[in-house]
Amino acid sequence: MRKVLSGWVVMLAMTSVAVADESSGSLVARAPAALYTWSLDADMFTAYGSIGGSRIGPSKASYANVAAGVRVAASYLIAPAQGIGGQLYVQLTHDGLEPQMSLDSAPPILLNVPIDVLDVGVAAFKHWCWQDGRTCITPLVGASLAMMNPELGFGFGSTLRPTPFGYVGLGGRAEARASWAVGAGTSNQLSVGIGADIYSGAFIASGSGATSAQMVGLDHGGALFYGTFGYVHRFGT
């Protein structure tokens, strides 16, 4: 009996993850290292929130309200046994609201100005998976360089020529995502998630005749809360 118990202890110590074998209903040991090596991710998302807001005059200029965007990323499992990895991502967020101008301030300021935000960032994540990696829950946190491109032609005249995405700040990203495999194996995955992008004010304003971040309402930050849907292709499964 002692030998049998010792054998079970050794087996359990060597097993990282136990998952259900769907065909037989028995438990089969599977190490997290077998999930994948790296992956390519593509997401679409819709977001709600605001970025910036002028502190000049009685009204507040603001950017974004309802926005949409796309994100592409490359992820790599740094510690496969723990399901911990890193990610490089590029994200483009667009808000297409019609621009408006507040006339009750001197000088007039812009309201609801369209803006594009390009994020180039890094993130860290942790997988919790079941069914041999076919279903995963993944929290993620990241940081980015946020390059902002407000539509400044409206209300500022044709002489203003800021560099595209020339207002630069910092961004943060927090997300929780559920993913599941489609088809045979675990290479192809679909995912849904919720998250938030948080932005600082712009600390760089570049371009010929570029207006200061304060004048265009980008001297302080904001946040966008989003829901996302994506596709993941895993390599090395």
C-alpha positions as CSV (number, residue, x, y, z in Angstrom):
1,M,0.0,0.0,0.0
2,R,2.9,2.4,0.9
3,K,4.4,1.8,-2.6
4,V,1.1,2.5,-4.3
5,L,0.6,5.7,-2.4
6,S,4.2,6.8,-3.1
7,G,3.6,6.2,-6.8
8,W,0.5,8.4,-6.7
9,V,2.4,11.2,-4.9
10,V,5.2,11.1,-7.6
11,M,2.6,11.2,-10.4
12,L,0.8,14.2,-8.9
13,A,4.0,16.1,-8.3
14,M,5.0,15.7,-12.0
15,T,1.6,16.8,-13.2
16,S,1.0,20.5,-13.8
17,V,-2.6,20.4,-15.1
18,A,-5.2,17.7,-15.2
19,V,-7.9,18.1,-17.8
20,A,-10.9,16.0,-18.8
21,D,-10.6,13.6,-21.8
22,E,-13.9,14.3,-23.5
23,S,-14.0,10.9,-25.3
24,S,-13.6,8.7,-22.1
25,G,-14.5,11.1,-19.3
26,S,-11.3,10.2,-17.5
27,L,-8.6,12.7,-16.3
28,V,-5.5,13.1,-18.4
29,A,-2.4,15.0,-17.2
30,R,-1.3,17.8,-19.5
31,A,1.4,20.4,-18.9
32,P,0.7,24.1,-19.6
33,A,3.8,24.2,-21.7
34,A,1.9,22.3,-24.4
35,L,-0.6,25.1,-24.9
36,Y,1.5,27.0,-27.5
37,T,4.7,28.9,-28.0
38,W,3.5,32.2,-29.5
39,S,0.4,33.6,-31.2
40,L,-0.9,36.4,-33.4
41,D,-4.0,38.2,-32.3
42,A,-6.5,40.4,-34.1
43,D,-9.3,42.3,-32.3
44,M,-12.2,44.7,-33.0
45,F,-13.7,46.8,-30.2
46,T,-16.2,49.5,-29.4
47,A,-15.5,51.9,-26.6
48,Y,-17.2,54.6,-24.5
49,G,-15.5,57.4,-22.6
50,S,-13.6,60.6,-23.1
51,I,-10.1,61.8,-23.7
52,G,-8.9,65.3,-22.6
53,G,-11.1,68.3,-22.1
54,S,-10.1,71.9,-22.3
55,R,-9.8,73.9,-19.1
56,I,-10.1,77.2,-20.9
57,G,-13.4,79.0,-20.8
58,P,-16.7,78.0,-19.2
59,S,-17.3,75.0,-21.5
60,K,-15.2,71.9,-21.7
61,A,-13.8,70.6,-25.0
62,S,-13.7,66.9,-25.1
63,Y,-12.7,64.1,-27.4
64,A,-14.4,60.7,-27.9
65,N,-17.7,59.5,-26.6
66,V,-18.5,56.4,-28.6
67,A,-15.5,55.1,-30.4
68,A,-14.4,52.0,-32.3
69,G,-11.0,50.5,-33.1
70,V,-8.8,47.6,-34.1
71,R,-5.8,46.0,-32.5
72,V,-3.1,43.5,-33.7
73,A,-0.7,41.8,-31.3
74,A,2.0,39.2,-31.0
75,S,2.0,37.2,-27.8
76,Y,4.7,34.9,-26.4
77,L,4.6,32.5,-23.5
78,I,7.6,33.5,-21.3
79,A,6.9,31.0,-18.5
80,P,4.8,28.2,-20.1
81,A,4.5,26.2,-16.9
82,Q,2.7,29.1,-15.2
83,G,0.8,30.3,-18.3
84,I,2.5,33.8,-18.1
85,G,3.4,35.7,-21.2
86,G,4.2,39.0,-22.8
87,Q,2.6,40.8,-25.7
88,L,3.5,43.6,-28.2
89,Y,0.5,45.4,-29.6
90,V,-0.5,48.2,-32.0
91,Q,-4.0,49.7,-31.6
92,L,-5.9,52.3,-33.5
93,T,-9.0,53.9,-31.9
94,H,-11.2,56.2,-34.0
95,D,-14.0,58.6,-32.8
96,G,-16.0,60.0,-35.7
97,L,-18.3,62.4,-33.9
98,E,-19.2,65.5,-35.8
99,P,-17.2,68.5,-34.5
100,Q,-18.9,71.3,-32.7
101,M,-17.8,74.7,-31.4
102,S,-18.7,76.3,-28.1
103,L,-19.5,80.0,-28.7
104,D,-20.1,80.9,-25.0
105,S,-16.4,81.2,-24.3
106,A,-13.6,83.6,-25.3
107,P,-12.0,82.5,-27.4
108,P,-14.5,79.8,-28.7
109,I,-13.4,76.2,-28.0
110,L,-14.1,72.9,-29.7
111,L,-16.5,70.3,-28.4
112,N,-16.8,66.7,-29.4
113,V,-13.8,66.9,-31.8
114,P,-13.1,63.7,-33.8
115,I,-9.8,62.1,-32.8
116,D,-7.7,59.1,-33.7
117,V,-5.4,57.5,-31.1
118,L,-2.5,55.2,-32.1
119,D,-1.1,53.0,-29.3
120,V,2.1,51.1,-29.5
121,G,2.5,49.1,-26.3
122,V,3.6,46.1,-24.3
123,A,1.6,44.0,-22.0
124,A,1.8,41.0,-19.6
125,F,-0.9,38.3,-19.2
126,K,-1.7,35.2,-17.3
127,H,-3.7,32.2,-18.7
128,W,-6.0,30.0,-16.7
129,C,-7.0,27.2,-19.0
130,W,-9.2,24.1,-19.1
131,Q,-9.9,21.3,-21.5
132,D,-6.3,20.9,-22.5
133,G,-6.1,24.6,-23.4
134,R,-9.3,24.8,-25.4
135,T,-10.9,27.3,-23.0
136,C,-8.9,30.0,-21.3
137,I,-9.5,33.0,-19.0
138,T,-6.8,35.7,-19.4
139,P,-6.3,38.9,-17.4
140,L,-3.8,41.4,-19.0
141,V,-2.2,44.7,-18.1
142,G,-0.1,46.9,-20.4
143,A,1.4,50.3,-21.1
144,S,1.7,52.2,-24.3
145,L,2.9,55.3,-26.1
146,A,-0.3,57.0,-27.2
147,M,-0.1,59.2,-30.3
148,M,-3.1,61.4,-30.7
149,N,-4.4,62.9,-33.9
150,P,-7.3,65.4,-33.3
151,E,-9.1,66.9,-36.2
152,L,-7.8,70.4,-35.7
153,G,-8.7,72.0,-39.1
154,F,-12.1,72.8,-37.7
155,G,-12.1,76.1,-36.0
156,F,-8.3,76.7,-36.1
157,G,-7.9,77.7,-39.8
158,S,-6.0,76.2,-42.6
159,T,-2.6,77.4,-41.4
160,L,-2.4,74.8,-38.7
161,R,-0.4,71.7,-39.8
162,P,0.4,69.5,-36.8
163,T,2.3,66.3,-37.5
164,P,-0.1,63.4,-37.9
165,F,-0.4,61.8,-34.5
166,G,1.9,64.5,-33.2
167,Y,0.3,64.9,-29.7
168,V,2.0,62.2,-27.7
169,G,1.1,60.9,-24.2
170,L,1.2,57.7,-22.2
171,G,-1.5,55.0,-22.1
172,G,-2.4,52.1,-19.8
173,R,-4.5,49.1,-20.6
174,A,-6.3,46.6,-18.4
175,E,-8.4,43.7,-19.7
176,A,-10.0,40.4,-18.9
177,R,-10.7,38.0,-21.8
178,A,-12.3,34.6,-22.4
179,S,-11.2,32.5,-25.3
180,W,-12.2,29.1,-26.8
181,A,-10.9,26.9,-29.5
182,V,-12.8,26.3,-32.8
183,G,-12.2,23.3,-34.9
184,A,-9.8,20.5,-34.2
185,G,-6.9,21.2,-31.9
186,T,-6.2,24.5,-30.1
187,S,-4.5,26.6,-32.9
188,N,-7.6,28.6,-33.8
189,Q,-9.3,30.6,-31.1
190,L,-12.1,33.1,-30.8
191,S,-12.3,35.5,-27.8
192,V,-14.4,38.1,-26.1
193,G,-13.4,40.5,-23.4
194,I,-13.9,43.8,-21.6
195,G,-11.3,46.4,-20.6
196,A,-10.2,50.0,-20.3
197,D,-7.6,52.2,-21.9
198,I,-6.4,55.1,-19.6
199,Y,-4.5,58.1,-21.1
200,S,-2.3,60.8,-19.7
201,G,-2.3,64.3,-21.2
202,A,-0.1,64.9,-24.2
203,F,3.5,66.0,-23.3
204,I,4.6,66.4,-26.9
205,A,3.0,68.6,-29.6
206,S,4.8,68.6,-32.9
207,G,4.3,70.1,-36.3
208,S,4.4,73.5,-38.1
209,G,2.3,75.9,-36.1
210,A,1.2,73.1,-33.7
211,T,-1.1,74.4,-31.0
212,S,-0.2,73.5,-27.4
213,A,-1.8,70.5,-25.8
214,Q,-3.7,72.8,-23.5
215,M,-5.2,74.9,-26.3
216,V,-6.6,71.8,-28.0
217,G,-7.8,70.1,-24.8
218,L,-5.2,67.4,-24.6
219,D,-3.2,68.7,-21.6
220,H,-4.8,66.0,-19.4
221,G,-6.0,62.5,-20.0
222,G,-9.1,60.4,-19.8
223,A,-10.3,56.8,-20.2
224,L,-12.2,54.6,-22.7
225,F,-14.0,51.5,-21.6
226,Y,-14.4,48.8,-24.2
227,G,-15.8,45.5,-25.2
228,T,-13.8,43.4,-27.7
229,F,-14.1,40.4,-30.0
230,G,-11.1,38.7,-31.5
231,Y,-9.4,35.9,-33.3
232,V,-6.1,34.2,-32.1
233,H,-3.9,31.9,-34.1
234,R,-1.5,29.9,-31.9
235,F,1.8,28.5,-33.1
236,G,3.7,25.6,-31.6
237,T,0.6,23.9,-30.2
